[in-house]
Amino acid sequence: MNVKVYDIKGREVEEMELDKDIFSGEINQAVLREAVLAYQSNQRQGTACTKTRGEVRGGGRKPWIQKGTGRARAGSIRSPIWVGGGTVFGPKPRSFKYPLSRRIKRLALRDALRKKINEGLFFVLNEFLIEEPKTKRMVEFLNNFSVEGKVLLIVDRWNDNMKKASSNLKNLELNLAHLVCAFDVLACDSVFITKQALAKLEERLKR
């Protein structure tokens, strides 16, 4: 399976062959769904907390005697039916952790990359160098490829120039080959990856 390799100015410089065992084949939608659910669930903090009638401050004294007042019986001013009372069945701190095996994570990343390749939204760069930390240089790079929507740029390592040049662009996400996951790929419209990062990614998916 061959793909074109471009330079930072959008010019085709060569062709390279991708590992067909990794980047070609059927896409398992169920695995992709599991990866997305796991990522989104793991982002939840689970820190919402309400107080029950036993945790709300006050209410230790019975408001009035049990009989003889003509009013309904009441044992505490912090009863859930009172204003300022406790909450019934309210949220408590909990874990939303959604564990996935390493095998499923690798399969999801592989299938996410396959999806972008099939859609023609996967671009390989011979190298990616930013000589000065200016957003203008990164905008020029994006304009050279005329891509729309959110862009994911995967590199093998980054420097301060790269991070500063991309930090002000909401439609550009910079990531490393050993950290990128399936959700990162699926959440972006186009994927750019350098040859060095691609080699590391292939090694990671073969492991």
C-alpha positions as CSV (number, residue, x, y, z in Angstrom):
1,M,0.0,0.0,0.0
2,N,1.7,3.2,-1.2
3,V,1.0,6.8,0.0
4,K,2.4,10.1,-1.2
5,V,4.9,11.9,1.0
6,Y,4.8,15.7,1.0
7,D,7.0,18.5,2.3
8,I,5.9,21.3,4.5
9,K,4.9,23.4,1.5
10,G,2.5,20.8,0.2
11,R,4.7,19.5,-2.6
12,E,4.9,15.8,-3.4
13,V,8.5,14.6,-2.9
14,E,8.2,10.8,-3.0
15,E,6.1,7.7,-2.4
16,M,6.4,5.2,0.4
17,E,4.9,1.9,1.2
18,L,2.8,1.4,4.3
19,D,2.6,-1.9,6.2
20,K,-0.5,-3.5,4.7
21,D,-1.0,-5.6,7.9
22,I,-1.5,-2.4,9.9
23,F,-3.0,0.2,7.5
24,S,-5.2,-1.9,5.2
25,G,-8.1,-4.2,6.0
26,E,-11.5,-4.1,7.5
27,I,-12.5,-1.5,10.2
28,N,-14.1,-2.8,13.4
29,Q,-16.7,-0.2,14.3
30,A,-17.4,-1.9,17.6
31,V,-13.8,-1.4,18.7
32,L,-13.8,2.2,17.7
33,R,-17.0,2.8,19.7
34,E,-15.5,1.2,22.8
35,A,-12.4,3.4,22.5
36,V,-14.5,6.5,22.2
37,L,-16.7,5.6,25.2
38,A,-13.7,4.7,27.3
39,Y,-11.9,8.0,26.5
40,Q,-15.0,10.1,27.2
41,S,-15.8,8.2,30.4
42,N,-12.3,8.5,31.7
43,Q,-12.4,12.3,31.3
44,R,-15.3,12.5,33.8
45,Q,-14.1,13.6,37.2
46,G,-17.0,12.1,39.1
47,T,-16.7,14.7,41.9
48,A,-20.4,15.8,42.0
49,C,-21.6,15.6,45.6
50,T,-24.9,16.4,47.4
51,K,-25.6,16.2,51.1
52,T,-28.1,13.9,52.7
53,R,-30.3,14.9,55.7
54,G,-27.6,13.5,57.9
55,E,-24.9,15.7,56.4
56,V,-26.6,19.1,56.2
57,R,-25.7,21.4,59.1
58,G,-28.3,21.8,61.8
59,G,-31.6,20.1,62.3
60,G,-30.6,18.3,65.5
61,R,-33.6,19.6,67.5
62,K,-37.2,18.6,66.9
63,P,-39.0,21.8,65.5
64,W,-42.1,21.4,67.7
65,I,-43.7,18.8,69.9
66,Q,-45.2,15.8,68.3
67,K,-48.9,16.5,69.2
68,G,-51.1,19.4,70.0
69,T,-50.0,22.1,67.6
70,G,-52.2,21.1,64.7
71,R,-49.3,21.0,62.4
72,A,-47.8,18.0,60.6
73,R,-45.3,15.9,62.5
74,A,-41.7,17.0,62.0
75,G,-38.5,15.6,63.4
76,S,-35.9,17.8,61.8
77,I,-35.8,21.1,59.8
78,R,-33.3,19.3,57.5
79,S,-35.8,16.8,56.2
80,P,-35.7,16.5,52.4
81,I,-39.2,18.0,52.1
82,W,-38.0,21.2,53.8
83,V,-36.3,24.1,52.1
84,G,-32.6,23.8,53.0
85,G,-33.0,20.2,53.8
86,G,-31.0,17.2,52.5
87,T,-31.1,15.7,49.0
88,V,-32.6,12.3,48.4
89,F,-30.7,10.0,46.0
90,G,-28.5,12.9,44.9
91,P,-25.1,12.3,43.2
92,K,-22.1,11.2,45.2
93,P,-18.4,11.0,44.3
94,R,-17.9,8.0,42.0
95,S,-15.5,6.6,39.5
96,F,-16.4,6.6,35.8
97,K,-13.2,4.6,34.9
98,Y,-13.7,2.6,31.7
99,P,-10.8,0.2,31.4
100,L,-9.6,-1.1,28.1
101,S,-7.0,-3.8,27.4
102,R,-3.8,-2.9,25.6
103,R,-4.9,-5.1,22.7
104,I,-8.2,-3.2,22.3
105,K,-6.4,0.1,22.4
106,R,-4.0,-0.9,19.7
107,L,-6.8,-2.3,17.5
108,A,-8.8,0.9,18.0
109,L,-5.8,3.1,17.0
110,R,-5.1,0.9,14.0
111,D,-8.7,1.1,12.8
112,A,-8.9,4.8,13.4
113,L,-5.9,5.3,11.1
114,R,-7.3,3.0,8.5
115,K,-10.5,5.1,8.5
116,K,-8.6,8.3,7.8
117,I,-6.6,6.6,5.0
118,N,-9.8,5.3,3.4
119,E,-11.3,8.8,3.5
120,G,-8.2,10.3,1.9
121,L,-7.5,12.5,5.0
122,F,-4.1,10.9,6.0
123,F,-1.0,12.8,4.9
124,V,2.6,11.8,5.4
125,L,5.3,14.5,5.7
126,N,9.0,13.9,5.0
127,E,9.8,16.2,8.0
128,F,8.3,19.0,10.0
129,L,10.6,21.9,11.1
130,I,9.5,25.3,12.4
131,E,12.5,27.6,12.6
132,E,10.7,30.4,14.5
133,P,7.9,30.3,17.1
134,K,5.3,32.1,15.0
135,T,1.7,31.2,14.5
136,K,2.0,32.6,10.9
137,R,4.3,29.7,9.9
138,M,1.8,27.1,11.1
139,V,-1.0,28.8,9.3
140,E,1.0,28.8,6.1
141,F,1.5,25.1,6.5
142,L,-2.2,24.5,6.8
143,N,-3.0,26.7,3.9
144,N,-0.6,24.8,1.7
145,F,-2.7,21.7,2.0
146,S,-6.1,23.5,1.9
147,V,-7.6,21.3,4.6
148,E,-10.7,22.1,6.5
149,G,-11.8,21.4,10.0
150,K,-9.7,20.2,12.9
151,V,-6.2,18.9,12.1
152,L,-4.1,16.5,14.0
153,L,-0.3,16.7,13.6
154,I,1.7,13.7,14.9
155,V,5.4,14.1,15.3
156,D,8.1,11.9,16.9
157,R,9.3,14.8,19.1
158,W,8.5,18.4,19.4
159,N,10.3,21.6,20.4
160,D,9.4,25.0,21.8
161,N,9.0,26.5,18.4
162,M,6.4,23.9,17.4
163,K,4.4,24.2,20.6
164,K,4.4,28.0,20.6
165,A,3.5,28.2,16.9
166,S,0.5,25.9,17.3
167,S,-0.8,27.0,20.7
168,N,-3.0,29.8,19.4
169,L,-4.7,27.6,16.7
170,K,-7.9,26.0,17.9
171,N,-8.2,23.8,14.8
172,L,-4.7,22.3,15.2
173,E,-3.7,19.6,17.7
174,L,-0.1,18.7,18.2
175,N,0.6,15.2,19.5
176,L,3.4,12.6,19.8
177,A,3.5,9.2,18.2
178,H,3.9,7.3,21.5
179,L,1.0,9.2,23.1
180,V,-1.7,9.5,20.4
181,C,-4.8,7.4,20.8
182,A,-7.8,6.4,18.7
183,F,-10.0,9.2,20.0
184,D,-7.4,11.8,19.0
185,V,-7.4,10.5,15.5
186,L,-11.2,10.2,15.2
187,A,-11.8,13.7,16.8
188,C,-9.9,15.4,14.0
189,D,-10.9,15.8,10.3
190,S,-7.4,15.4,8.9
191,V,-4.2,13.7,10.1
192,F,-0.7,14.7,9.3
193,I,2.3,12.5,10.4
194,T,6.0,12.7,9.8
195,K,7.9,9.8,8.5
196,Q,9.8,9.4,11.8
197,A,6.6,9.4,13.8
198,L,5.0,6.9,11.4
199,A,7.9,4.5,11.9
200,K,7.4,4.8,15.7
201,L,3.7,4.3,15.3
202,E,4.2,1.2,13.2
203,E,6.5,-0.2,15.8
204,R,4.0,0.6,18.5
205,L,1.1,-1.1,16.7
206,K,3.2,-4.2,15.9
207,R,4.2,-4.7,19.5
